[in-house]
Amino acid sequence: MSSENVFLIWGGEGWVAGHLKTLLESQGKKVFSTTVRMQNREAVIAELDKYKPTHVLNAAGSTGRPNVDWCEDHKEETIRNNVIGTINLADCCYEKGIHITVFATGCIYAYNDSHPIGGPGFLETDKANFDGSFYSETKAHVEEIMKNYSNCLILRLRMPVSDDLHSRNFVTKIAKYERVVDIPNSNTILHDLLPASILMAEHKDTGIYNFTNPGAISHNEVLSLFKEYVRPDFTWKNFTLDEQAKVIKAGRSNCKLDTTKLVNKLKEYKYEVPEIHEAYKGCFQRMAAAGVK
Ligand SMILES: NC(=O)c1ccc[n+]([C@@H]2O[C@H](COP(=O)([O-])OP(=O)(O)OC[C@H]3O[C@@H](n4cnc5c(N)ncnc54)[C@H](OP(=O)(O)O)[C@@H]3O)[C@@H](O)[C@H]2O)c1
């Protein structure tokens, strides 16, 4: 099946995109990447005609630098990239009969009375209830539209973690903060989930999937494992959500996603995703083995 597949990755210079390219190349698959602006319809169509992909992987979008606070001050640009561009790319793929996988976000929820900490996770069918940041707001709105495209697979990542200490890695971020909150969250260990995204794309799955490891893990649990496996002399300090709110412009989502739908789908392909605490141990063991400190 895969020998005739051609993958085209959008957002080619991005962090997740780079991981996808490396993974596909290591699997011996035919893969190209592009940095063409998603909202430029003529340029998008030209790119699709040039590479003739069977699968587009969309890892493009405004994520903000140094963080999502940027989106609060660049709303038009964020809309152009995360809404207009994202829908335009899906629409162009639809017109050409190309399957598209969108690397979306699960940061569209916040714990509430029916989903308290330690309680049930949010389902793919639950309405977004977090609009504390403009980034999340655009992502929640665009998902509502995108889910109607019959060629579209939407994967909701949360707080992605790589096996290195890249600046985009959630662990790198919280390890550098002066103080961190301590709340359980769903996380996406890229080593475990990116191969699953390729499997699902190859099977032309569609619809929305919570795309994290099963379970939730708190910041302190993550940092304790980091200290145990990677950096024995590491220390950190906590602060409360109220104290955090004083040093950030946009709100940050904290939630657990229900992964039942994902786990059941991956069972069809005999692929298992480890529970988040186990997944972190694996990740930090790989880091330590590679000499990351
Ligand atoms: N990293 C996270 O914490 C996280 C968490 C959950 C979900 N996600 C989602 O995963 C996806 C990839 O994230 P990432 O961390 O790899 O982000 P990233 O490193 O910022 O990469 C995104 C790439 O998209 C490009 N881009 C932005 N607007 C574009 C447009 N209109 N047309 C074409 N390319 C455009 C950017 O290029 P320019 O710089 O040239 O604009 C950048 O290279 C994003 O959609 C993000 O929302 C990320």
The ligand as an SDF file (V2000), in Angstrom:
LIG
                    3D

 48 52  0  0  0  0  0  0  0  0999 V2000
    4.0530   22.6830   19.5280 N   0  0  0  0  0  0  0  0  0  0  0  0
    2.9710   22.5990   20.3010 C   0  0  0  0  0  0  0  0  0  0  0  0
    3.0390   22.8290   21.5230 O   0  0  0  0  0  0  0  0  0  0  0  0
    1.6570   22.1500   19.7050 C   0  0  0  0  0  0  0  0  0  0  0  0
    0.6710   21.6560   20.5500 C   0  0  0  0  0  0  0  0  0  0  0  0
   -0.5260   21.1950   20.0110 C   0  0  0  0  0  0  0  0  0  0  0  0
   -0.7300   21.3210   18.6500 C   0  0  0  0  0  0  0  0  0  0  0  0
    0.2290   21.8270   17.8460 N   0  0  0  0  0  0  0  0  0  0  0  0
   -0.0880   22.0250   16.4280 C   0  0  0  0  0  0  0  0  0  0  0  0
    0.8080   21.2920   15.6090 O   0  0  0  0  0  0  0  0  0  0  0  0
    1.0960   22.0390   14.4270 C   0  0  0  0  0  0  0  0  0  0  0  0
    2.6050   22.1310   14.2570 C   0  0  0  0  0  0  0  0  0  0  0  0
    3.1570   22.7310   15.4080 O   0  0  0  0  0  0  0  0  0  0  0  0
    4.6970   23.0490   15.5480 P   0  0  0  0  0  0  0  0  0  0  0  0
    5.0050   23.0550   16.9870 O   0  0  0  0  0  0  0  0  0  0  0  0
    5.5030   22.2120   14.6120 O   0  0  0  0  0  0  0  0  0  0  0  0
    4.7220   24.5690   15.0540 O   0  0  0  0  0  0  0  0  0  0  0  0
    5.8990   25.4030   14.3820 P   0  0  0  0  0  0  0  0  0  0  0  0
    7.2290   24.8540   14.7230 O   0  0  0  0  0  0  0  0  0  0  0  0
    5.5760   26.8280   14.7120 O   0  0  0  0  0  0  0  0  0  0  0  0
    5.6570   25.1420   12.8410 O   0  0  0  0  0  0  0  0  0  0  0  0
    4.5700   25.6700   12.1630 C   0  0  0  0  0  0  0  0  0  0  0  0
    5.0330   26.0200   10.7710 C   0  0  0  0  0  0  0  0  0  0  0  0
    3.8890   26.4750   10.0420 O   0  0  0  0  0  0  0  0  0  0  0  0
    4.3260   27.5010    9.1830 C   0  0  0  0  0  0  0  0  0  0  0  0
    3.1810   28.3340    8.8270 N   0  0  0  0  0  0  0  0  0  0  0  0
    2.5350   29.2280    9.6050 C   0  0  0  0  0  0  0  0  0  0  0  0
    1.5280   29.7710    8.9170 N   0  0  0  0  0  0  0  0  0  0  0  0
    1.5490   29.2100    7.6800 C   0  0  0  0  0  0  0  0  0  0  0  0
    0.7560   29.3570    6.5140 C   0  0  0  0  0  0  0  0  0  0  0  0
   -0.2640   30.1920    6.4970 N   0  0  0  0  0  0  0  0  0  0  0  0
    1.0650   28.6140    5.4390 N   0  0  0  0  0  0  0  0  0  0  0  0
    2.1010   27.7570    5.4590 C   0  0  0  0  0  0  0  0  0  0  0  0
    2.9040   27.5670    6.5190 N   0  0  0  0  0  0  0  0  0  0  0  0
    2.6070   28.2970    7.6220 C   0  0  0  0  0  0  0  0  0  0  0  0
    5.3770   28.2520    9.9630 C   0  0  0  0  0  0  0  0  0  0  0  0
    6.2160   28.8820    9.0530 O   0  0  0  0  0  0  0  0  0  0  0  0
    6.5810   30.4450    9.2190 P   0  0  0  0  0  0  0  0  0  0  0  0
    7.3290   30.5400   10.4990 O   0  0  0  0  0  0  0  0  0  0  0  0
    7.3850   30.7100    7.9950 O   0  0  0  0  0  0  0  0  0  0  0  0
    5.2810   31.1840    9.2670 O   0  0  0  0  0  0  0  0  0  0  0  0
    6.0890   27.1210   10.7210 C   0  0  0  0  0  0  0  0  0  0  0  0
    7.2130   26.6780   10.0200 O   0  0  0  0  0  0  0  0  0  0  0  0
    0.4260   23.4140   14.5960 C   0  0  0  0  0  0  0  0  0  0  0  0
   -0.7740   23.4730   13.8650 O   0  0  0  0  0  0  0  0  0  0  0  0
    0.1310   23.4950   16.0570 C   0  0  0  0  0  0  0  0  0  0  0  0
   -1.0280   24.2670   16.3160 O   0  0  0  0  0  0  0  0  0  0  0  0
    1.4360   22.2290   18.3410 C   0  0  0  0  0  0  0  0  0  0  0  0
  1  2  1  0
  2  3  2  0
  2  4  1  0
  4  5  1  0
  4 48  2  0
  5  6  2  0
  6  7  1  0
  7  8  2  0
  8  9  1  0
  8 48  1  0
  9 10  1  0
  9 46  1  0
 10 11  1  0
 11 12  1  0
 11 44  1  0
 12 13  1  0
 13 14  1  0
 14 15  2  0
 14 16  1  0
 14 17  1  0
 17 18  1  0
 18 19  2  0
 18 20  1  0
 18 21  1  0
 21 22  1  0
 22 23  1  0
 23 24  1  0
 23 42  1  0
 24 25  1  0
 25 26  1  0
 25 36  1  0
 26 27  1  0
 26 35  1  0
 27 28  2  0
 28 29  1  0
 29 30  1  0
 29 35  2  0
 30 31  1  0
 30 32  2  0
 32 33  1  0
 33 34  2  0
 34 35  1  0
 36 37  1  0
 36 42  1  0
 37 38  1  0
 38 39  2  0
 38 40  1  0
 38 41  1  0
 42 43  1  0
 44 45  1  0
 44 46  1  0
 46 47  1  0
M  CHG  2   8   1  16  -1
M  END
$$$$
